[in-house]
Amino acid sequence: MTLNKKWSYELTEKAEREFGKLDKPIQKQIIHYFDSIVKTPNPRVKGSALKGTLRSYWRYRVGDYRILCQFKDDILTIHIIKIAHRREVYKRT
């Protein structure tokens, strides 16, 4: 018998506020993207690890938007920290 590990994602309060300010089509794209990522055995495959002072974060790209995340491997959760346009996402993180 094999146990299926299923990932989930959660947004911080700040990420929820940023998400709420986005246009509805972009919101749908982000939701669809993360719904597909959590179905994969390893969600890191579609993301990119950041470097330097942000090395504990991972980045996902959805159109012109970037989503910064941290992984909680012990509970199989992607913790979404920030959602912003690509020109703004790395400022004051």
trRosetta pair geometry for C-beta under 8 A, 3 or more apart (Angstrom, degrees):
i j d omega theta_ij theta_ji phi_ij phi_ji
5 41 7.1 78 66 -141 104 72
5 76 5.8 -164 178 -102 100 150
6 38 6.9 46 178 161 75 95
6 39 7.9 -13 -139 -112 85 44
6 76 6.7 104 87 135 40 146
7 37 7.4 -68 91 125 138 78
7 38 4.2 -141 89 -145 93 74
7 39 7.9 -102 47 -32 97 18
7 40 7.6 -13 23 62 132 63
7 43 5.5 -138 115 -28 177 128
7 76 4.8 -127 -104 169 58 94
7 77 7.0 156 -163 -93 73 26
7 78 6.4 47 172 -20 118 97
8 38 5.8 52 -100 -143 27 140
8 76 6.7 80 14 114 75 86
8 77 5.3 -24 71 -111 84 77
8 78 7.3 -152 100 24 38 76
9 34 5.1 -66 24 -179 160 128
9 37 7.6 53 -45 81 133 116
9 38 6.0 -120 -19 -67 96 124
9 69 7.8 -58 -137 -127 109 133
9 77 6.7 138 -105 -167 30 70
9 78 4.2 -25 -106 65 90 100
9 79 7.7 -171 -153 -71 65 20
9 80 6.0 50 178 -28 109 108
10 77 5.9 -2 6 -174 105 122
10 78 7.6 162 23 80 58 55
10 79 6.0 -16 65 -116 90 60
10 80 6.8 -159 93 20 38 86
11 15 4.0 -136 -166 95 95 118
11 16 4.7 127 117 -60 128 77
11 19 6.4 -43 -142 -13 160 142
11 80 4.6 -30 -105 69 66 116
11 83 7.9 -27 -133 -19 118 121
12 15 4.6 96 49 7 76 103
12 16 7.0 -134 94 -7 40 86
12 79 7.2 55 -48 174 91 89
12 80 6.7 -138 3 91 76 64
12 81 5.8 33 1 -127 132 43
12 82 8.0 -13 43 -57 123 51
13 16 5.6 -52 -151 33 33 115
13 17 6.6 33 152 -18 64 102
14 17 5.8 -53 -153 34 33 110
14 18 6.4 30 151 -16 66 106
14 81 7.5 6 74 177 117 53
14 82 6.8 -26 116 -96 116 70
15 18 5.6 -53 -145 39 34 112
15 19 6.0 39 153 -23 66 106
15 80 4.7 145 -175 119 165 97
15 81 6.1 160 -59 137 123 12
15 82 5.9 -126 -90 -90 89 21
15 83 5.4 91 -151 -5 82 97
16 19 5.6 -52 -144 36 30 114
16 20 6.3 34 154 -23 63 106
17 20 5.7 -54 -150 33 30 114
17 21 6.8 28 153 -20 62 105
18 21 5.9 -59 -156 32 33 111
18 22 7.3 42 148 -33 62 99
18 82 6.6 58 10 -159 167 58
18 83 4.5 163 112 63 124 89
18 84 6.2 -68 -162 -69 139 73
19 22 5.9 -49 -162 13 38 116
19 27 6.4 93 -180 -118 85 95
19 30 7.0 -136 -131 89 102 156
19 83 5.4 63 -70 49 74 154
22 26 4.5 -107 169 87 119 123
22 27 5.2 149 92 -59 114 83
22 30 7.5 59 93 -3 166 138
22 65 7.5 13 -118 -95 137 152
22 83 7.2 -60 -42 131 134 127
23 26 4.9 87 62 10 83 105
23 27 7.0 -146 96 -9 41 89
24 27 5.4 -53 -145 34 34 116
24 28 6.4 35 157 -20 66 103
25 28 5.7 -53 -151 35 33 112
25 29 6.5 36 151 -21 64 103
26 29 5.5 -51 -150 33 35 114
26 30 6.4 33 153 -18 66 104
26 62 7.6 117 -164 122 79 115
26 63 6.8 -103 -124 46 91 147
26 65 6.4 102 -167 -22 120 145
27 30 5.9 -57 -150 36 30 109
27 31 6.3 28 154 -17 66 108
28 31 5.8 -54 -145 39 31 110
28 32 6.1 31 157 -18 66 109
29 32 5.8 -58 -146 39 27 110
29 33 6.1 30 154 -23 64 109
29 62 5.4 146 130 174 108 118
29 63 6.2 34 133 -17 160 121
30 33 5.6 -53 -146 35 30 114
30 34 6.4 18 160 -8 65 107
30 62 5.2 131 -93 101 70 171
30 65 7.0 -49 -78 91 114 145
30 67 6.8 128 -142 -64 112 137
30 83 6.9 25 -132 -138 156 138
31 34 6.3 -62 -146 43 27 101
31 35 6.1 31 155 -22 65 110
32 35 5.7 -55 -144 36 28 114
32 36 6.5 24 157 -16 62 106
33 36 6.1 -63 -157 36 27 106
33 37 6.4 26 150 -21 65 109
33 60 7.0 143 144 156 131 134
33 62 5.0 -114 -22 -100 166 122
34 37 5.2 -48 -140 34 39 115
34 38 6.4 38 163 -20 68 102
34 60 7.9 108 -81 108 83 170
34 67 7.9 -91 -68 123 114 172
34 78 7.3 -147 -148 76 108 142
34 80 7.8 -38 -106 -64 148 134
35 38 6.4 -54 -148 33 26 106
35 39 7.2 28 152 -21 56 107
36 39 5.9 -59 -161 29 37 114
36 40 7.5 40 148 -27 64 99
37 40 6.0 -53 -164 19 41 112
37 43 4.7 66 169 -134 99 106
37 46 5.8 -118 -113 50 102 142
37 60 7.4 -50 -78 -117 158 148
37 78 7.2 9 117 -18 129 162
38 43 6.6 -3 -89 -80 41 131
38 78 7.1 -124 -85 8 92 121
40 43 5.6 132 69 -81 109 57
40 45 6.6 -109 150 39 149 122
40 46 7.2 131 24 -13 163 116
42 45 5.2 88 99 -25 98 103
43 46 6.6 -55 -171 35 57 100
43 47 6.8 36 143 -7 78 115
43 71 7.6 167 71 -106 113 116
43 78 6.0 -78 105 -66 160 130
44 47 5.7 -75 -147 48 43 103
44 49 7.7 16 -160 -56 108 92
44 58 6.7 -110 -124 -124 79 154
44 71 7.1 -30 -71 -62 102 150
46 60 6.7 32 118 -123 97 99
47 58 4.4 48 143 166 142 117
47 59 6.1 154 -168 73 94 39
47 60 4.9 -60 -105 -76 95 76
47 69 7.1 -79 -128 48 157 123
48 58 6.7 152 75 -163 36 74
48 59 5.0 -25 63 60 91 95
48 60 7.9 158 19 -81 74 35
48 61 7.9 29 7 -20 115 103
49 55 7.1 27 166 -155 99 65
49 57 7.9 140 -156 93 54 46
49 58 5.7 -45 -98 -106 50 78
49 59 7.9 149 -114 15 5 81
50 54 4.0 -45 127 111 141 106
50 55 5.9 -139 95 -97 76 33
50 56 8.0 -25 62 48 105 33
50 57 4.8 9 24 77 131 90
50 58 6.8 -162 -9 -103 85 23
50 59 5.8 90 -60 -23 99 108
50 68 7.6 1 -32 -131 143 100
51 54 7.1 37 65 65 28 83
51 55 5.6 19 -142 -89 28 89
52 55 6.2 172 58 -43 28 92
54 57 4.9 -46 174 35 89 118
54 68 7.6 -79 -166 -141 124 129
54 90 7.3 -80 -47 -135 158 96
54 93 6.3 29 -101 101 119 130
56 70 6.2 4 143 -114 90 111
57 68 4.9 -10 -174 -169 135 100
57 69 6.6 129 -162 65 79 35
57 70 6.0 -67 -109 -73 61 77
57 81 6.7 -77 -122 28 118 146
57 93 7.7 -36 -24 155 166 136
58 68 7.4 147 74 -157 42 52
58 69 5.0 -32 65 69 92 91
58 70 7.1 142 14 -96 86 30
58 71 6.7 42 0 -30 133 97
59 66 5.5 -21 -162 -168 107 108
59 67 7.0 139 -158 71 54 50
59 68 5.9 -25 -98 -99 72 62
59 69 7.5 166 -86 21 24 81
59 89 8.0 96 -131 137 116 146
60 66 7.1 149 75 -159 47 56
60 67 4.5 -15 58 58 99 104
60 69 6.6 33 -7 -2 105 123
61 65 7.5 148 -158 83 50 50
61 66 5.9 -25 -101 -104 64 71
61 67 7.9 -158 -70 19 20 79
61 86 7.8 28 -130 -90 96 114
62 65 5.1 -21 72 69 86 101
62 66 7.9 165 27 -90 70 23
62 67 6.5 36 4 -15 111 113
64 85 5.9 -4 133 -146 100 81
64 86 5.4 -104 -179 -3 66 110
65 83 6.4 13 177 -174 121 83
65 84 6.8 173 -149 95 82 21
65 85 6.0 -62 -101 -101 66 40
65 86 6.8 -139 -108 -42 16 74
65 89 7.8 121 -167 -67 55 127
66 83 7.7 -180 88 -144 45 45
66 84 6.4 -18 58 67 84 69
66 85 7.7 43 15 148 83 15
66 86 5.3 99 -23 -100 108 66
66 89 4.1 -35 65 -65 121 172
66 90 8.0 -1 82 -40 153 79
67 80 5.9 -41 -178 -140 109 106
67 82 7.2 174 -152 88 44 53
67 83 5.2 -5 -107 -103 80 79
68 80 7.5 112 79 -161 49 59
68 81 4.7 -54 102 64 97 107
68 82 4.3 18 40 49 113 96
68 83 7.9 -146 22 -65 70 39
68 89 6.5 154 -33 178 109 110
68 93 6.6 107 -23 -145 177 141
69 78 5.1 -12 -169 -179 141 94
69 79 6.1 140 -163 72 76 51
69 80 5.3 -38 -99 -100 90 52
69 81 6.2 174 -101 4 29 88
70 78 7.9 153 76 -162 36 52
70 79 4.7 -20 63 63 85 111
70 81 6.3 66 -8 -40 93 119
71 77 7.6 152 -160 84 51 49
71 78 6.1 -30 -105 -108 66 62
71 79 7.3 -175 -91 16 13 86
72 75 5.0 -9 126 47 115 94
72 76 7.4 -41 93 27 78 12
72 77 4.3 -1 56 60 114 94
72 78 7.7 -155 22 -75 79 17
72 79 5.7 76 -21 -30 106 113
73 76 7.0 24 -159 -78 35 47
80 83 6.8 15 170 -49 119 99
81 93 7.7 81 126 -156 127 104
82 89 6.3 137 123 -155 121 82
82 93 6.2 -95 -6 -119 162 107
83 89 8.0 -54 -176 -114 19 104
84 88 4.5 -108 161 93 125 101
84 89 4.0 168 73 -90 107 69
85 88 4.9 61 62 23 87 106
85 89 6.8 -151 78 -40 35 87
86 89 6.0 -33 -129 1 28 118
88 91 5.6 -62 -164 24 55 118
89 93 7.3 22 153 -60 59 132
90 93 5.8 -71 -152 -1 41 129
